[in-house]
Amino acid sequence: TFFFTNKYVIAGLKSIRKPGKPNVNDVRAEIEPLVINEKKAALIKERIGSESNLNTVAQTFGVQVDTASNVSFHNGFIPGLGAEPAVVGAAFKQDLNQTSAPVVGKTGVFVVKPVFKPSTDPSLNIPQIKRQQVSSLQAQVRSRLITAMKKNLDIEDNRSRFY
């Protein structure tokens, strides 16, 4: 039981997985939505093909053409959609008033047509941003690796005796 402010959360064990290669049925619920989304994205990209008219693409799928404002390259966030780094990258890579090929994002398949690009921010240092992101990911990997090692090894933390 975990205690939160005036609330209780009771955790229960749903199943136990044996060490080693997982059984397909054990991981189906986790993998199936990912595979379905990947297949849907491929079908949508195929249906869009090389169509460059945004209204035609929108009409094909029964959606509206929308405009995203205040999109910046360095954070990969699109207001109203959330984190879509692949879509933001495609938008900044695309020439002005030119329609992109379909881009598979986290929440859907997008076709973008930049109508305005802000002047490049001189303080925006792409190599530095890349290094920061790589460093952050490396720290996450190290942290998760240490946590996994602690789980799998019999390690006893005796630091409290000395400090």
C-alpha positions as a Markdown table, in Angstrom:
| # | Residue | x | y | z |
|---|---|---|---|---|
| 1 | Thr | 0.0 | 0.0 | 0.0 |
| 2 | Phe | 1.2 | 3.5 | -0.9 |
| 3 | Phe | 0.1 | 6.6 | 1.0 |
| 4 | Phe | -0.8 | 9.8 | -0.7 |
| 5 | Thr | -2.6 | 12.9 | 0.6 |
| 6 | Asn | -5.7 | 11.4 | 2.2 |
| 7 | Lys | -5.8 | 8.6 | -0.4 |
| 8 | Tyr | -4.6 | 5.0 | -0.6 |
| 9 | Val | -3.3 | 3.2 | -3.7 |
| 10 | Ile | -3.3 | -0.6 | -3.5 |
| 11 | Ala | -1.0 | -2.3 | -5.9 |
| 12 | Gly | -1.6 | -5.9 | -7.0 |
| 13 | Leu | 0.5 | -8.4 | -8.9 |
| 14 | Lys | -1.1 | -9.2 | -12.2 |
| 15 | Ser | 1.4 | -11.7 | -13.5 |
| 16 | Ile | 5.0 | -13.0 | -13.2 |
| 17 | Arg | 7.2 | -13.2 | -16.2 |
| 18 | Lys | 10.0 | -15.8 | -16.3 |
| 19 | Pro | 13.5 | -14.5 | -17.1 |
| 20 | Gly | 14.7 | -14.7 | -20.6 |
| 21 | Lys | 12.9 | -14.3 | -23.9 |
| 22 | Pro | 9.3 | -13.3 | -23.3 |
| 23 | Asn | 6.3 | -15.2 | -24.6 |
| 24 | Val | 4.4 | -13.5 | -27.4 |
| 25 | Asn | 1.2 | -13.6 | -25.5 |
| 26 | Asp | 2.9 | -11.9 | -22.5 |
| 27 | Val | 3.9 | -8.9 | -24.5 |
| 28 | Arg | 1.1 | -8.7 | -27.0 |
| 29 | Ala | -0.8 | -6.0 | -25.2 |
| 30 | Glu | 2.3 | -3.8 | -25.2 |
| 31 | Ile | 3.4 | -4.4 | -28.8 |
| 32 | Glu | 0.1 | -4.7 | -30.6 |
| 33 | Pro | -0.9 | -1.0 | -30.5 |
| 34 | Leu | 2.6 | 0.0 | -31.7 |
| 35 | Val | 2.4 | -2.4 | -34.6 |
| 36 | Ile | -1.1 | -1.3 | -35.5 |
| 37 | Asn | -0.1 | 2.4 | -35.5 |
| 38 | Glu | 3.0 | 1.6 | -37.7 |
| 39 | Lys | 0.8 | -0.3 | -40.2 |
| 40 | Lys | -1.8 | 2.5 | -40.2 |
| 41 | Ala | 0.9 | 5.1 | -40.8 |
| 42 | Ala | 2.2 | 3.1 | -43.8 |
| 43 | Leu | -1.3 | 2.8 | -45.2 |
| 44 | Ile | -2.0 | 6.5 | -44.7 |
| 45 | Lys | 1.3 | 7.5 | -46.3 |
| 46 | Glu | 0.5 | 5.3 | -49.3 |
| 47 | Arg | -3.0 | 6.9 | -49.7 |
| 48 | Ile | -1.5 | 10.4 | -49.6 |
| 49 | Gly | 1.2 | 9.5 | -52.1 |
| 50 | Ser | 2.7 | 12.5 | -53.7 |
| 51 | Glu | -0.4 | 14.7 | -53.4 |
| 52 | Ser | 0.8 | 18.3 | -52.7 |
| 53 | Asn | -2.6 | 20.0 | -52.2 |
| 54 | Leu | -3.3 | 20.2 | -48.5 |
| 55 | Asn | -7.0 | 20.6 | -49.0 |
| 56 | Thr | -7.2 | 17.5 | -51.2 |
| 57 | Val | -5.3 | 15.5 | -48.6 |
| 58 | Ala | -7.6 | 16.8 | -45.8 |
| 59 | Gln | -10.7 | 16.1 | -47.8 |
| 60 | Thr | -9.5 | 12.5 | -48.5 |
| 61 | Phe | -9.3 | 11.8 | -44.7 |
| 62 | Gly | -12.2 | 14.0 | -43.6 |
| 63 | Val | -10.1 | 16.4 | -41.6 |
| 64 | Gln | -9.4 | 20.1 | -41.6 |
| 65 | Val | -6.2 | 21.9 | -42.7 |
| 66 | Asp | -4.9 | 23.7 | -39.7 |
| 67 | Thr | -2.1 | 26.2 | -39.1 |
| 68 | Ala | 0.4 | 25.9 | -36.3 |
| 69 | Ser | 1.9 | 29.1 | -34.8 |
| 70 | Asn | 4.8 | 29.7 | -32.5 |
| 71 | Val | 6.6 | 26.5 | -33.5 |
| 72 | Ser | 10.3 | 26.6 | -32.6 |
| 73 | Phe | 12.9 | 24.2 | -33.9 |
| 74 | His | 14.8 | 23.7 | -30.6 |
| 75 | Asn | 12.0 | 22.1 | -28.6 |
| 76 | Gly | 10.0 | 20.0 | -31.1 |
| 77 | Phe | 6.7 | 21.1 | -29.7 |
| 78 | Ile | 3.6 | 22.1 | -31.7 |
| 79 | Pro | 0.9 | 24.0 | -29.8 |
| 80 | Gly | -2.3 | 22.0 | -29.8 |
| 81 | Leu | -0.5 | 18.7 | -30.8 |
| 82 | Gly | 2.3 | 18.3 | -28.3 |
| 83 | Ala | 5.7 | 16.9 | -28.8 |
| 84 | Glu | 6.2 | 16.1 | -32.5 |
| 85 | Pro | 9.9 | 16.5 | -33.2 |
| 86 | Ala | 9.8 | 14.7 | -36.5 |
| 87 | Val | 7.1 | 17.0 | -37.8 |
| 88 | Val | 8.8 | 20.1 | -36.5 |
| 89 | Gly | 12.0 | 18.9 | -38.2 |
| 90 | Ala | 10.3 | 18.3 | -41.5 |
| 91 | Ala | 8.6 | 21.7 | -41.3 |
| 92 | Phe | 11.9 | 23.5 | -40.8 |
| 93 | Lys | 13.7 | 21.4 | -43.5 |
| 94 | Gln | 11.0 | 22.1 | -46.1 |
| 95 | Asp | 11.2 | 25.1 | -48.4 |
| 96 | Leu | 8.7 | 27.9 | -47.9 |
| 97 | Asn | 5.3 | 27.3 | -49.6 |
| 98 | Gln | 6.3 | 23.7 | -50.6 |
| 99 | Thr | 4.3 | 20.8 | -49.4 |
| 100 | Ser | 6.3 | 18.0 | -47.6 |
| 101 | Ala | 6.0 | 14.3 | -48.1 |
| 102 | Pro | 3.9 | 12.6 | -45.4 |
| 103 | Val | 5.7 | 12.6 | -42.0 |
| 104 | Val | 4.9 | 10.0 | -39.4 |
| 105 | Gly | 4.7 | 11.7 | -36.0 |
| 106 | Lys | 3.9 | 10.4 | -32.6 |
| 107 | Thr | 0.2 | 11.1 | -32.9 |
| 108 | Gly | -0.5 | 10.7 | -36.6 |
| 109 | Val | 0.7 | 11.3 | -40.1 |
| 110 | Phe | 1.2 | 14.9 | -41.1 |
| 111 | Val | 1.8 | 16.8 | -44.3 |
| 112 | Val | 3.3 | 20.3 | -43.7 |
| 113 | Lys | 3.6 | 23.4 | -45.8 |
| 114 | Pro | 5.6 | 26.1 | -44.2 |
| 115 | Val | 4.2 | 29.6 | -45.0 |
| 116 | Phe | 6.6 | 31.5 | -42.7 |
| 117 | Lys | 10.0 | 30.7 | -41.2 |
| 118 | Pro | 11.4 | 33.0 | -38.5 |
| 119 | Ser | 14.9 | 34.3 | -38.9 |
| 120 | Thr | 17.4 | 32.0 | -37.4 |
| 121 | Asp | 18.0 | 32.8 | -33.8 |
| 122 | Pro | 21.8 | 33.6 | -33.4 |
| 123 | Ser | 21.8 | 32.2 | -29.9 |
| 124 | Leu | 20.5 | 28.9 | -31.2 |
| 125 | Asn | 23.5 | 26.6 | -31.3 |
| 126 | Ile | 22.3 | 23.3 | -33.0 |
| 127 | Pro | 25.5 | 21.3 | -32.2 |
| 128 | Gln | 25.2 | 22.3 | -28.5 |
| 129 | Ile | 21.5 | 21.4 | -28.4 |
| 130 | Lys | 22.3 | 18.0 | -29.9 |
| 131 | Arg | 25.1 | 17.5 | -27.4 |
| 132 | Gln | 22.8 | 18.4 | -24.5 |
| 133 | Gln | 20.1 | 16.0 | -25.8 |
| 134 | Val | 22.6 | 13.1 | -26.2 |
| 135 | Ser | 24.1 | 13.8 | -22.8 |
| 136 | Ser | 20.6 | 13.7 | -21.3 |
| 137 | Leu | 19.8 | 10.4 | -23.0 |
| 138 | Gln | 23.2 | 9.0 | -21.9 |
| 139 | Ala | 22.4 | 9.9 | -18.3 |
| 140 | Gln | 19.0 | 8.2 | -18.5 |
| 141 | Val | 20.6 | 5.0 | -19.9 |
| 142 | Arg | 23.2 | 5.1 | -17.1 |
| 143 | Ser | 20.6 | 5.6 | -14.4 |
| 144 | Arg | 18.4 | 2.8 | -15.8 |
| 145 | Leu | 21.4 | 0.5 | -16.1 |
| 146 | Ile | 22.4 | 1.0 | -12.5 |
| 147 | Thr | 18.8 | 0.4 | -11.4 |
| 148 | Ala | 18.6 | -2.8 | -13.4 |
| 149 | Met | 21.9 | -4.0 | -12.0 |
| 150 | Lys | 20.8 | -3.3 | -8.4 |
| 151 | Lys | 17.7 | -5.3 | -9.1 |
| 152 | Asn | 19.6 | -8.3 | -10.5 |
| 153 | Leu | 22.5 | -8.3 | -8.1 |
| 154 | Asp | 22.6 | -8.7 | -4.4 |
| 155 | Ile | 23.9 | -5.3 | -3.5 |
| 156 | Glu | 23.6 | -4.0 | 0.0 |
| 157 | Asp | 23.9 | -0.2 | 0.5 |
| 158 | Asn | 25.9 | 0.4 | 3.7 |
| 159 | Arg | 26.6 | 4.1 | 3.1 |
| 160 | Ser | 24.4 | 5.1 | 6.0 |
| 161 | Arg | 26.9 | 3.5 | 8.4 |
| 162 | Phe | 29.7 | 5.7 | 7.3 |
| 163 | Tyr | 28.1 | 9.0 | 6.5 |
